[in-house]
Amino acid sequence: MTAQNPGTATLMDMPTLATLAVTGSTGALGGLVARELADLGVAQRLVVRSPERAPRLDRADAVPAAYGDREVALRSLEGATTLFMVSASEAADRLEQHLTFVDAAADAGVQHVVYTSFFGAADDCTFTLGRHHWATEEHIRARGMRFTFLRDNLYLDFFPHLVGDDGVIRGPAGQGRVSAVAREDIARVAVNVLLDPEAHVGKTYHLTGREALSMDDVAGILTETTGRPVTYHDETVAEAYESRKRWDAPDWQYDAWVSTYTAMAAGEVAEISQDVAKLTGREPLTLRELLAAGRP
């Protein structure tokens, strides 16, 4: 749905801004959530780094904020009571950004945070970035705000991008499995929660697909669906680090890339949850269904 012209709000506009604040609307997941809320006629303030890039939606105003900039976030969240917080882009200081933004939200008077976390988040989980999600959850709890945690598994949408130019998926996943979930299913859950946040206070939802796939399964489905031959090569951990050195990246990024696969090998992302179906009334998409529909 397209608006006539969403405003870029100023401090003078704060009393008229919606009490629902939505982050990430210029990205894939946050954009899906913002558009679905707009289609339902829900008023929202879009909290974005660059308001001019925010989607033009009915009953939506864009306000500036960066997760790591406390003062701007504090001003832009003033008067908001519910916050949909999409996790920040991967960065060396992502956890610091999250904690700064959570503090700003609490100090601005936000009462309820709906946060996109990670399936199996824990202080010692294999997927290194999952530890950041755990720390963020704990900080939200510590600040005393009501919360709902959406623990998303890996995205089904990303699987086609795992394939190299030679048609091979490489990683140390062994025969481990992953119950990956489509972004649009996560978005539907988020909208359901945001429409009635009181019904979801203190809940942690585990958002997965309805099947647990090995990387061999993924390669087979991609071959079957796209017609392009795809295979899976089970690397050792050492091989995985070495093969990724063709990209210039910091050590923490290599750790994140490799631990995506070792989390599968460790069995930490294989469990199938019914939460998507329970919250949306629809079974989550399979990889075949996602690809057959032309998504991603």
C-alpha positions as CSV (number, residue, x, y, z in Angstrom):
1,M,0.0,0.0,0.0
2,T,1.4,3.4,-1.0
3,A,0.8,6.5,1.0
4,Q,0.2,9.9,-0.3
5,N,3.4,11.1,1.4
6,P,4.7,9.9,4.7
7,G,6.3,12.6,6.7
8,T,9.8,12.8,8.1
9,A,8.8,13.7,11.6
10,T,10.5,16.4,13.6
11,L,10.5,16.9,17.4
12,M,7.6,19.3,17.0
13,D,5.6,16.3,15.6
14,M,6.3,13.9,18.5
15,P,2.9,14.2,20.2
16,T,1.2,13.1,17.0
17,L,3.4,10.2,16.2
18,A,2.1,6.6,16.5
19,T,2.9,4.8,19.7
20,L,4.0,1.7,17.8
21,A,7.6,2.1,16.6
22,V,8.9,-0.2,13.9
23,T,12.6,-0.6,13.1
24,G,14.1,-2.1,10.0
25,S,11.5,-0.9,7.4
26,T,14.2,-0.3,4.8
27,G,15.3,-3.9,5.1
28,A,13.7,-7.2,4.1
29,L,12.1,-8.4,7.3
30,G,11.2,-5.0,8.8
31,G,9.9,-3.9,5.4
32,L,7.5,-6.9,5.2
33,V,6.3,-6.1,8.7
34,A,5.8,-2.4,8.1
35,R,3.9,-3.0,4.8
36,E,1.6,-5.7,6.3
37,L,0.8,-3.3,9.3
38,A,0.0,-0.5,6.8
39,D,-2.2,-2.8,4.8
40,L,-4.2,-3.5,8.0
41,G,-4.5,0.2,8.7
42,V,-2.2,0.3,11.7
43,A,-0.5,3.6,12.5
44,Q,3.3,3.3,13.0
45,R,6.4,5.3,13.3
46,L,9.2,4.0,11.1
47,V,12.5,4.2,13.0
48,V,15.2,4.3,10.3
49,R,18.8,5.5,9.9
50,S,17.8,7.5,6.8
51,P,14.1,8.7,6.9
52,E,14.2,9.6,3.2
53,R,14.7,5.9,2.4
54,A,11.7,4.7,4.5
55,P,8.9,3.1,2.5
56,R,5.9,5.4,1.7
57,L,3.1,3.8,3.7
58,D,-0.3,5.0,4.9
59,R,-0.4,6.1,8.5
60,A,3.4,6.0,8.8
61,D,5.9,8.6,9.8
62,A,9.6,8.2,9.5
63,V,11.9,9.3,12.3
64,P,15.7,9.1,12.4
65,A,17.7,6.8,14.6
66,A,20.8,4.7,14.6
67,Y,21.1,1.9,17.1
68,G,24.5,3.1,18.3
69,D,23.4,6.8,18.7
70,R,21.7,7.0,22.1
71,E,20.6,10.7,21.9
72,V,18.9,10.5,18.5
73,A,17.2,7.2,19.4
74,L,16.0,8.7,22.7
75,R,14.3,11.5,20.9
76,S,12.8,9.4,18.2
77,L,11.4,6.8,20.6
78,E,9.8,9.4,23.0
79,G,6.1,8.6,23.3
80,A,6.4,5.1,21.8
81,T,4.9,2.4,24.0
82,T,5.6,-0.7,21.8
83,L,8.8,-1.2,19.8
84,F,9.5,-3.8,17.1
85,M,13.2,-4.2,17.2
86,V,14.8,-6.0,14.3
87,S,18.4,-7.0,15.1
88,A,21.0,-4.8,13.6
89,S,23.2,-5.7,10.6
90,E,26.2,-7.8,11.4
91,A,29.0,-5.7,12.7
92,A,31.9,-6.0,15.2
93,D,30.0,-3.7,17.6
94,R,26.5,-5.1,17.0
95,L,26.0,-6.1,20.6
96,E,27.1,-2.6,21.8
97,Q,24.6,-1.1,19.3
98,H,21.8,-3.3,20.6
99,L,22.5,-2.4,24.3
100,T,22.7,1.3,23.5
101,F,19.3,1.2,21.7
102,V,17.6,-0.9,24.4
103,D,18.8,1.6,27.0
104,A,17.4,4.5,24.9
105,A,14.1,2.7,24.5
106,A,13.8,2.1,28.2
107,D,14.7,5.7,29.0
108,A,12.3,7.0,26.4
109,G,9.5,5.2,28.1
110,V,8.9,2.2,25.8
111,Q,6.9,-0.3,27.7
112,H,7.1,-3.4,25.4
113,V,9.9,-4.6,23.1
114,V,9.3,-7.3,20.5
115,Y,12.8,-8.4,19.5
116,T,13.9,-10.6,16.6
117,S,16.3,-13.0,18.3
118,F,17.9,-16.2,17.1
119,F,16.7,-19.8,17.5
120,G,18.7,-21.5,20.3
121,A,20.2,-18.2,21.5
122,A,22.4,-18.9,24.5
123,D,25.6,-17.6,26.1
124,D,27.4,-20.6,24.8
125,C,25.6,-21.5,21.6
126,T,27.7,-22.7,18.6
127,F,26.5,-19.9,16.3
128,T,28.6,-17.0,17.5
129,L,26.1,-14.3,16.7
130,G,23.4,-16.2,18.6
131,R,25.4,-15.3,21.8
132,H,24.8,-11.6,20.9
133,H,21.1,-12.2,20.7
134,W,21.1,-13.9,24.1
135,A,22.9,-10.9,25.6
136,T,20.4,-8.6,24.0
137,E,17.5,-10.6,25.4
138,E,19.1,-10.5,28.9
139,H,19.6,-6.7,28.7
140,I,15.9,-6.2,27.7
141,R,14.9,-8.2,30.7
142,A,17.3,-6.3,33.0
143,R,15.8,-3.0,31.9
144,G,12.4,-4.0,33.1
145,M,10.4,-3.6,29.9
146,R,7.8,-6.1,28.9
147,F,9.1,-8.3,26.1
148,T,8.3,-10.8,23.4
149,F,11.2,-12.6,21.8
150,L,10.9,-14.0,18.3
151,R,13.7,-16.5,18.0
152,D,14.0,-17.0,14.3
153,N,16.0,-19.9,12.8
154,L,18.2,-19.4,9.7
155,Y,16.3,-17.9,6.7
156,L,15.1,-20.2,4.0
157,D,15.4,-17.2,1.7
158,F,19.2,-17.3,2.1
159,F,19.8,-20.8,0.9
160,P,20.1,-20.1,-2.8
161,H,22.9,-17.6,-1.9
162,L,25.0,-20.4,-0.3
163,V,25.7,-21.9,-3.7
164,G,29.1,-21.0,-5.2
165,D,29.6,-20.1,-8.8
166,D,30.6,-23.7,-9.4
167,G,27.2,-25.0,-8.1
168,V,28.6,-26.2,-4.8
169,I,27.5,-25.4,-1.2
170,R,30.6,-25.7,1.1
171,G,30.5,-25.8,4.8
172,P,31.2,-28.0,7.8
173,A,27.6,-29.0,8.5
174,G,28.1,-32.7,8.3
175,Q,24.7,-34.4,8.1
176,G,23.3,-31.9,10.6
177,R,19.9,-30.4,9.9
178,V,18.3,-27.0,10.1
179,S,14.6,-26.1,10.4
180,A,15.0,-22.9,8.5
181,V,12.1,-20.5,8.2
182,A,10.9,-18.0,5.5
183,R,11.1,-14.3,6.3
184,E,7.5,-13.8,5.3
185,D,6.5,-16.4,8.0
186,I,8.5,-14.5,10.6
187,A,6.8,-11.2,9.4
188,R,3.3,-12.7,9.8
189,V,4.1,-13.8,13.3
190,A,5.5,-10.3,14.2
191,V,2.4,-8.6,12.9
192,N,0.2,-10.9,14.9
193,V,2.1,-10.1,18.0
194,L,2.1,-6.3,17.3
195,L,-1.6,-6.2,16.8
196,D,-2.1,-7.4,20.3
197,P,1.1,-7.2,22.3
198,E,-0.5,-7.6,25.7
199,A,-1.4,-11.2,24.7
200,H,2.3,-12.0,24.2
201,V,4.0,-10.4,27.2
202,G,6.8,-12.5,28.5
203,K,6.6,-15.0,25.6
204,T,9.5,-16.5,23.7
205,Y,8.5,-18.0,20.3
206,H,10.7,-20.4,18.3
207,L,10.1,-19.7,14.7
208,T,11.1,-22.5,12.3
209,G,10.0,-24.1,9.1
210,R,8.0,-27.3,9.1
211,E,10.9,-29.5,7.9
212,A,14.5,-30.0,9.0
213,L,16.9,-30.2,6.0
214,S,20.4,-31.3,5.7
215,M,22.7,-29.4,3.3
216,D,22.4,-32.4,0.9
217,D,18.6,-32.0,1.1
218,V,19.0,-28.3,0.3
219,A,21.3,-29.0,-2.7
220,G,18.8,-31.6,-4.0
221,I,15.8,-29.2,-3.7
222,L,17.7,-26.4,-5.4
223,T,18.7,-28.7,-8.2
224,E,15.1,-30.0,-8.6
225,T,13.5,-26.5,-8.4
226,T,15.9,-24.4,-10.4
227,G,17.2,-27.0,-12.9
228,R,20.8,-26.0,-12.0
229,P,22.9,-28.9,-10.6
230,V,23.8,-28.1,-7.0
231,T,25.9,-30.3,-4.7
232,Y,27.1,-30.1,-1.1
233,H,30.7,-30.5,-0.1
234,D,31.2,-31.2,3.6
235,E,34.2,-29.2,4.6
236,T,36.3,-29.7,7.7
237,V,36.3,-26.6,10.0
238,A,39.9,-25.8,8.9
239,E,38.9,-26.1,5.2
240,A,35.9,-23.8,5.9
241,Y,38.0,-21.1,7.3
242,E,40.6,-21.4,4.5
243,S,37.9,-21.3,1.7
244,R,36.4,-18.2,3.1
245,K,39.7,-16.3,3.1
246,R,39.1,-15.4,-0.5
247,W,36.8,-12.7,1.0
248,D,38.6,-10.0,3.0
249,A,36.8,-10.0,6.3
250,P,37.6,-9.7,10.0
251,D,38.0,-12.7,12.2
252,W,34.6,-12.3,13.9
253,Q,32.9,-12.5,10.5
254,Y,34.8,-15.7,9.5
255,D,33.7,-17.2,12.9
256,A,30.1,-16.3,12.2
257,W,30.1,-17.7,8.7
258,V,31.7,-21.0,9.7
259,S,29.6,-21.4,12.9
260,T,26.4,-21.2,10.8
261,Y,27.4,-24.6,9.6
262,T,28.9,-26.0,12.8
263,A,25.6,-25.1,14.6
264,M,23.9,-27.5,12.2
265,A,26.5,-30.2,12.7
266,A,26.0,-29.8,16.5
267,G,22.2,-30.3,16.2
268,E,21.4,-26.9,17.6
269,V,19.1,-25.7,14.8
270,A,17.2,-28.8,13.8
271,E,14.2,-28.8,16.2
272,I,10.9,-28.1,14.5
273,S,8.5,-25.8,16.4
274,Q,4.8,-25.3,15.8
275,D,4.8,-21.7,16.8
276,V,4.4,-20.2,13.3
277,A,1.3,-22.2,12.7
278,K,-0.1,-21.6,16.1
279,L,0.3,-17.8,15.8
280,T,-0.7,-17.3,12.2
281,G,-3.1,-20.1,11.5
282,R,-1.0,-21.1,8.5
283,E,1.7,-23.8,8.1
284,P,5.1,-22.2,7.4
285,L,6.5,-22.4,3.9
286,T,8.9,-25.1,2.8
287,L,11.9,-24.4,0.7
288,R,10.2,-26.0,-2.3
289,E,7.2,-23.7,-1.9
290,L,9.3,-20.6,-1.4
291,L,11.2,-21.3,-4.6
292,A,8.2,-22.4,-6.6
293,A,6.5,-19.1,-5.8
294,G,9.5,-17.2,-7.1
295,R,10.8,-16.1,-3.7
296,P,13.5,-15.3,-3.0
